[in-house]
Amino acid sequence: MGKVAIIGVGQSRFVRSYPGAIRELVFEGFKESVTDAGITGGEIDATVVCSAPEYDKQRSPAGVFAEYLGLNPQPTFYTETLCSSSSTGLRLAYSLVKSGLHDVVAVLGFQKMSEISSSESQERMGRGADIQWESPFGTMMPAYYAMFAQAHLDRYDTTPEDLALIRVKASTYGQLNDRAVYRKAVTADMFADPDHIMSNAVSSPLRVGDCCANADGSSCIIVASEEKAKAFSKKPIWIRGLGAASASVNMSGRDVFTGLSAARAAADQAYKMAGVTPADIDVAEVHDCFTIAEMMAYENLGFAEPGQGCHLIRNKETYKEGRIPVNVDGGLLSKGHPIGATGGSQIRTIVLQLRDEAGDIQVKNPQIGLVHNIGGVGLYGNVTILGRE
């Protein structure tokens, strides 16, 4: 079979509270992607809808979207791997096209987090852990990642100040991203000021400024066969490598707390499939749900040796002009995190980078880009490598 490409990308603005219905929210990302691809809904053979269903009031949203977007009677599928759902959707779409079953597939990611209260959201996040052995004890996402942060600080030269620098970088680029929730500057001094909200403890050593926030949003990625990609698109971006892995849902089953084994395994698979190494990556999007998550990603992806990620951020090597630009769209820390839409948003950023269409955040002449998308506390790990060729 031939190669598989991304020919269209779209994303809604990410907001704290979207005023419309979920079908309207999804339409925003969908409309931009089909316009970008230069196609109509009738040329889409199938759709893959991605979200975390515990946040959805609508049961089986895939059917609702297919009707609303005029995509009946084409088949529609639904996939979920928590926060990595839409990069899992891309893997499924790639497989559907590569197998020859379909020529053009749309991957629709969404989440309307504001449909439930903050306390309800936290409770559902806790249920991402094992409901028999862990979540009854009150586990929540900040506390889980705080364990990883404390382990990293204890074992390596990493400091809370290094984590703050990651948030400072995120805000540098978040201010330039008109799709992001948070577009204000963040400085290291805010973390040092005990009276500033950014320094307020959430789950030690993580502070408010170390955490991303919930958001409402949608994304859409259109995947096509080589023949269709060349017919429809002047700048197809090729899917060169895909990696996916999982890890024990219970923390008692993990043997390392300074990194995510699923991310490392997924990265190894993706590099092998693409025939590249970490040194070949020109720009990356990583899953920075917390500042420590970005730090671990530097190391899990091979951009730095274990314990050396702190030097990348201290030396600004992950800034736009650095050796390996990371999250130059502001990342989850600035954009917000609408769970099912996040992976698609990351993929959109890398596609725009590789097409030299990223505007103020454009990296100089990137040839190969990487997307690292994590579900839960490293329960699922997806790594995608994209290229101009």
Stockholm file with secondary structure:
# STOCKHOLM 1.0

chainA/1-389         MGKVAIIGVGQSRFVRSYPGAIRELVFEGFKESVTDAGITGGEIDATVVCSAPEYDKQRSPAGVFAEYLGLNPQPTFYTETLCSSSSTGLRLAYSLVKSGLHDVVAVLGFQKMSEISSSESQERMGRGADIQWESPFGTMMPAYYAMFAQAHLDRYDTTPEDLALIRVKASTYGQLNDRAVYRKAVTADMFADPDHIMSNAVSSPLRVGDCCANADGSSCIIVASEEKAKAFSKKPIWIRGLGAASASVNMSGRDVFTGLSAARAAADQAYKMAGVTPADIDVAEVHDCFTIAEMMAYENLGFAEPGQGCHLIRNKETYKEGRIPVNVDGGLLSKGHPIGATGGSQIRTIVLQLRDEAGDIQVKNPQIGLVHNIGGVGLYGNVTILGRE
#=GR chainA/1-389 SS CCCEEEEEEEECCCBSSCCSCHHHHHHHHHHHHHHHHTCCGGGCCEEEEECCGGGCSSSSHHHHHHHHTTCTTSCEEEECCGGGHHHHHHHHHHHHHHTTSCSEEEEEEEEEGGGSCHHHHHHHHHTTSCTTTTGGGTCCHHHHHHHHHHHHHHHSSCCHHHHHHHHHHHHHHHTTCTTCSCCSCCCHHHHHCTTSGGGSEEETTEEGGGBCCBCEEEEEEEEEEHHHHHHHCSSCEEEEEEEEEECCSSGGGCSCSSSCHHHHHHHHHHHHHHTCCGGGCCEEECCCSBHHHHHHHHHHTTSSCTTCHHHHHHTTTTSTTSSSCBCTTCHHHHHCBCHHHHHHHHHHHHHHHHTTCCGGGCCSSCCEEEEEEEETTTTEEEEEEEECC
#=GC SS_cons         CCCEEEEEEEECCCBSSCCSCHHHHHHHHHHHHHHHHTCCGGGCCEEEEECCGGGCSSSSHHHHHHHHTTCTTSCEEEECCGGGHHHHHHHHHHHHHHTTSCSEEEEEEEEEGGGSCHHHHHHHHHTTSCTTTTGGGTCCHHHHHHHHHHHHHHHSSCCHHHHHHHHHHHHHHHTTCTTCSCCSCCCHHHHHCTTSGGGSEEETTEEGGGBCCBCEEEEEEEEEEHHHHHHHCSSCEEEEEEEEEECCSSGGGCSCSSSCHHHHHHHHHHHHHHTCCGGGCCEEECCCSBHHHHHHHHHHTTSSCTTCHHHHHHTTTTSTTSSSCBCTTCHHHHHCBCHHHHHHHHHHHHHHHHTTCCGGGCCSSCCEEEEEEEETTTTEEEEEEEECC
//
